[in-house]
């Protein structure tokens, strides 16, 4: 028996309840906006024929890497997904990933810039990011489900919250690592603080920023499989059903589809990131 105990759970539950009572209309409007955005992305991905998507991946990979064999391998991975009959669930998963990453970039990059520009913002955000990156992924499902119910919208919210820290950290890191000599030279030529950020610090921080995009995308893909537990559907649902039914074969194929999508996304985003690296 512990000598004393205390709990923060009731306070958190009360806070979420207060949010729902006070800002219920806001969350409903946000839910409709997110759903509209998600369905638009999903409709576009479903509209593109699988063979066109495969060809597009091969061409895009060749453009960023100039490796013919590697580009064909990426295309072959998507053909395997088609062969498993998991193309539509995979596109549903990709739509959630794309929507979550877009939201993460819209919010994460400005926060990373603010952290680099203002010390008070950095002092506040660093412990917040530490907590966000160490919190178990399943925990993010609880507030998303309580605020927005079940379905794809809370899955987008949970995925976005889970995936946004890397792009914030790497944006901040990239700007912080810009050479002081280069910045002093720009200031000596009369650059204002805004011009220094726009013309010097951000362009030189692009390799780190693109690495953040890569990491955010991969974390979003990992989270969207977990989010199938609250109705995200997609290929994550296939994994969940396989676990519930102990269907090893189906689970193996669904897992391979996730791996194939992860490899394709990782190689493409890494290739784009290398394009922004300064010449040695």
C-alpha positions as CSV (number, residue, x, y, z in Angstrom):
1,X,0.0,0.0,0.0
2,X,1.5,3.3,-1.1
3,X,1.9,5.9,1.7
4,X,0.1,8.4,-0.5
5,X,-1.4,8.7,-3.9
6,X,-2.8,11.3,-6.2
7,X,-4.3,11.3,-9.6
8,X,-4.5,13.8,-12.5
9,X,-6.9,11.6,-14.5
10,X,-10.1,13.2,-13.1
11,X,-8.8,16.7,-13.8
12,X,-8.0,15.7,-17.4
13,X,-11.4,14.2,-17.9
14,X,-13.1,17.3,-16.5
15,X,-11.0,19.5,-18.8
16,X,-12.0,17.5,-21.9
17,X,-15.6,17.6,-20.8
18,X,-15.4,21.3,-20.4
19,X,-13.9,21.6,-23.9
20,X,-16.8,19.6,-25.4
21,X,-19.4,21.7,-23.5
22,X,-17.8,25.0,-24.3
23,X,-16.4,24.5,-27.8
24,X,-18.5,21.7,-29.1
25,X,-19.6,23.8,-32.2
26,X,-15.9,24.5,-33.0
27,X,-15.0,20.8,-32.9
28,X,-17.9,20.0,-35.1
29,X,-16.8,22.6,-37.6
30,X,-13.2,21.4,-37.4
31,X,-14.4,17.8,-37.9
32,X,-16.3,18.7,-41.0
33,X,-13.3,20.7,-42.4
34,X,-10.9,17.8,-41.8
35,X,-13.4,15.3,-43.2
36,X,-13.8,17.4,-46.4
37,X,-10.0,17.7,-46.8
38,X,-9.5,14.0,-46.2
39,X,-12.2,12.9,-48.6
40,X,-10.8,15.2,-51.3
41,X,-7.3,13.7,-51.0
42,X,-8.8,10.2,-50.9
43,X,-11.0,10.8,-54.0
44,X,-7.9,12.0,-55.9
45,X,-5.9,9.0,-54.9
46,X,-8.8,6.6,-55.8
47,X,-9.3,8.4,-59.1
48,X,-5.7,7.7,-60.2
49,X,-5.4,4.2,-61.8
50,X,-3.0,1.9,-60.0
51,X,-0.8,1.5,-63.1
52,X,-0.6,5.3,-63.4
53,X,0.4,5.6,-59.7
54,X,3.1,2.9,-60.2
55,X,4.4,4.6,-63.2
56,X,4.4,8.0,-61.4
57,X,6.4,6.5,-58.5
58,X,9.0,5.0,-60.8
59,X,9.4,8.3,-62.7
60,X,9.5,10.4,-59.5
61,X,12.1,8.0,-58.0
62,X,14.3,8.2,-61.1
63,X,14.1,11.9,-61.1
64,X,15.3,12.3,-57.5
65,X,17.8,9.4,-57.4
66,X,18.8,8.6,-61.1
67,X,18.9,4.9,-60.1
68,X,16.9,2.9,-62.6
69,X,17.0,-0.4,-60.7
70,X,15.9,1.2,-57.4
71,X,13.1,3.0,-59.1
72,X,11.8,-0.2,-60.7
73,X,11.9,-1.9,-57.3
74,X,9.7,0.8,-55.8
75,X,7.2,0.3,-58.6
76,X,7.4,-3.4,-58.1
77,X,6.5,-3.0,-54.4
78,X,3.3,-1.2,-55.3
79,X,2.5,-3.9,-57.9
80,X,2.8,-6.5,-55.1
81,X,0.2,-4.4,-53.1
82,X,-2.1,-4.6,-56.1
83,X,-1.6,-8.3,-56.4
84,X,-2.6,-8.8,-52.7
85,X,-5.9,-7.0,-53.5
86,X,-5.1,-4.2,-51.0
87,X,-4.8,-1.3,-53.3
88,X,-7.9,0.6,-52.2
89,X,-7.2,0.1,-48.4
90,X,-3.6,1.2,-49.0
91,X,-4.9,4.4,-50.8
92,X,-7.2,5.1,-47.8
93,X,-4.2,4.8,-45.5
94,X,-2.2,7.0,-47.8
95,X,-4.9,9.7,-47.8
96,X,-4.9,9.8,-44.0
97,X,-1.1,10.1,-44.0
98,X,-1.1,12.8,-46.6
99,X,-3.8,14.8,-44.8
100,X,-2.0,14.5,-41.5
101,X,1.4,15.4,-42.9
102,X,0.0,18.5,-44.6
103,X,-1.5,19.7,-41.3
104,X,1.8,18.9,-39.5
105,X,3.8,20.9,-42.0
106,X,1.4,23.9,-41.9
107,X,1.6,24.1,-38.1
108,X,5.0,22.5,-37.4
109,X,7.3,24.6,-39.7
110,X,6.1,28.0,-38.3
111,X,6.5,26.7,-34.7
112,X,10.0,25.5,-35.5
113,X,10.8,28.9,-37.0
114,X,9.5,30.6,-33.9
115,X,11.6,28.4,-31.7
116,X,14.7,29.4,-33.6
117,X,13.8,33.1,-33.4
118,X,12.5,33.5,-29.9
119,X,14.0,31.9,-26.8
120,X,10.8,32.0,-24.7
121,X,9.0,29.9,-27.4
122,X,11.9,27.5,-27.4
123,X,11.8,27.2,-23.6
124,X,8.1,26.4,-23.6
125,X,8.1,24.0,-26.6
126,X,11.0,21.8,-25.8
127,X,9.5,20.1,-22.8
128,X,6.1,19.9,-24.6
129,X,7.9,18.1,-27.5
130,X,9.7,15.8,-25.1
131,X,6.4,14.7,-23.7
132,X,4.8,14.3,-27.1
133,X,7.6,12.1,-28.4
134,X,7.7,9.9,-25.3
135,X,4.0,9.5,-24.9
136,X,2.8,6.0,-26.0
137,X,1.0,6.3,-29.4
138,X,-2.2,4.6,-28.1
139,X,-2.7,7.5,-25.6
140,X,-3.3,9.9,-28.5
141,X,-6.4,7.9,-29.5
142,X,-8.2,8.8,-26.3
143,X,-8.6,12.6,-26.6
144,X,-9.1,12.3,-30.4
145,X,-11.9,9.9,-29.9
146,X,-13.5,11.9,-27.0
147,X,-13.4,15.2,-29.0
148,X,-14.3,13.9,-32.4
149,X,-15.9,10.4,-31.9
150,X,-15.0,7.4,-34.1
151,X,-13.9,7.3,-37.7
152,X,-11.3,8.8,-40.0
153,X,-11.3,12.4,-38.6
154,X,-10.1,11.5,-35.1
155,X,-7.6,9.2,-36.8
156,X,-6.2,12.2,-38.7
157,X,-6.1,14.3,-35.4
158,X,-4.3,11.6,-33.5
159,X,-1.9,10.9,-36.4
160,X,-1.2,14.6,-36.7
161,X,-0.4,15.1,-33.0
162,X,1.9,12.1,-33.0
163,X,3.7,13.0,-36.2
164,X,4.3,16.8,-35.8
165,X,7.2,16.9,-33.3
166,X,10.0,15.8,-35.8
167,X,9.3,18.6,-38.3
168,X,9.2,21.1,-35.5
169,X,12.5,19.9,-34.0
170,X,14.3,19.6,-37.3
171,X,13.1,22.9,-38.6
172,X,14.4,24.5,-35.4
173,X,17.7,22.5,-35.6
174,X,18.3,23.4,-39.2
175,X,17.9,27.1,-38.6
176,X,20.1,27.0,-35.5
177,X,22.9,25.2,-37.4
178,X,23.2,27.9,-40.1
179,X,26.7,29.2,-40.0
180,X,27.2,32.3,-37.9
181,X,29.7,33.7,-40.4
182,X,27.2,33.5,-43.2
183,X,24.6,35.3,-41.1
184,X,27.1,38.0,-40.0
185,X,28.0,38.6,-43.7
186,X,24.3,39.0,-44.6
187,X,23.8,41.5,-41.7
188,X,26.9,43.4,-42.8
189,X,25.3,43.8,-46.2
190,X,22.2,45.4,-44.6
191,X,19.9,42.4,-44.4
192,X,16.9,42.9,-42.0
193,X,15.9,40.1,-39.6
194,X,13.1,39.1,-41.9
195,X,15.4,39.1,-44.9
196,X,18.0,37.1,-43.0
197,X,15.4,34.4,-42.2
198,X,13.8,34.3,-45.6
199,X,16.9,34.6,-47.8
200,X,19.7,33.0,-45.7
201,X,18.5,30.9,-42.7
202,X,15.6,29.0,-44.3
203,X,17.3,28.2,-47.6
204,X,20.3,26.8,-45.8
205,X,18.1,24.9,-43.3
206,X,16.2,23.1,-46.1
207,X,18.1,19.8,-45.9
208,X,17.2,19.5,-42.2
209,X,13.6,20.7,-42.9
210,X,13.2,18.0,-45.6
211,X,14.6,15.4,-43.2
212,X,11.8,16.5,-40.8
213,X,9.3,16.0,-43.5
214,X,10.6,12.5,-44.0
215,X,10.5,11.6,-40.3
216,X,7.0,13.2,-39.9
217,X,5.7,11.2,-42.8
218,X,7.1,7.9,-41.5
219,X,5.7,8.5,-38.0
220,X,2.3,9.3,-39.5
221,X,2.3,6.0,-41.4
222,X,3.2,4.2,-38.2
223,X,0.4,5.9,-36.3
224,X,-2.3,5.5,-38.9
225,X,-2.1,1.7,-38.5
226,X,-2.6,2.1,-34.7
227,X,-5.5,4.5,-35.5
228,X,-7.4,1.7,-37.2
229,X,-8.6,0.9,-33.6
230,X,-10.8,3.9,-33.7
231,X,-12.2,3.4,-37.2
232,X,-9.5,4.8,-39.5
233,X,-10.0,1.8,-41.9
234,X,-7.5,1.4,-44.6
235,X,-4.8,-1.3,-44.5
236,X,-4.5,-0.8,-40.7
237,X,-8.0,-2.3,-40.4
238,X,-6.7,-5.4,-42.3
239,X,-4.0,-5.8,-39.7
240,X,-6.4,-5.4,-36.9
241,X,-8.9,-7.9,-38.3
242,X,-6.0,-10.4,-38.8
243,X,-5.1,-10.1,-35.2
244,X,-8.7,-10.5,-34.0
245,X,-9.2,-13.6,-36.2
246,X,-5.6,-15.0,-35.8
247,X,-5.4,-15.0,-39.6
248,X,-1.6,-15.1,-40.0
249,X,-1.6,-15.1,-43.8
250,X,-3.9,-12.1,-44.1
251,X,-1.9,-10.3,-41.5
252,X,1.3,-11.0,-43.3
253,X,0.0,-9.6,-46.5
254,X,-1.4,-6.5,-44.8
255,X,1.9,-6.0,-43.1
256,X,3.8,-6.3,-46.3
257,X,1.5,-3.7,-47.8
258,X,2.4,-1.3,-45.0
259,X,6.1,-2.0,-45.4
260,X,5.9,-1.4,-49.2
261,X,4.1,1.9,-48.7
262,X,6.6,2.9,-46.0
263,X,9.6,2.1,-48.3
264,X,8.2,4.0,-51.2
265,X,7.4,7.1,-49.1
266,X,10.8,6.9,-47.3
267,X,12.9,6.6,-50.5
268,X,11.0,9.4,-52.3
269,X,11.2,11.9,-49.4
270,X,14.9,11.0,-48.8
271,X,15.6,11.6,-52.5
272,X,13.9,15.0,-52.4
273,X,15.9,15.8,-49.2
274,X,19.2,15.0,-50.8
275,X,18.3,17.4,-53.7
276,X,18.4,20.2,-51.2
277,X,21.8,19.3,-49.7
278,X,24.5,21.8,-50.5
279,X,27.3,20.6,-52.7
280,X,30.4,19.4,-50.9
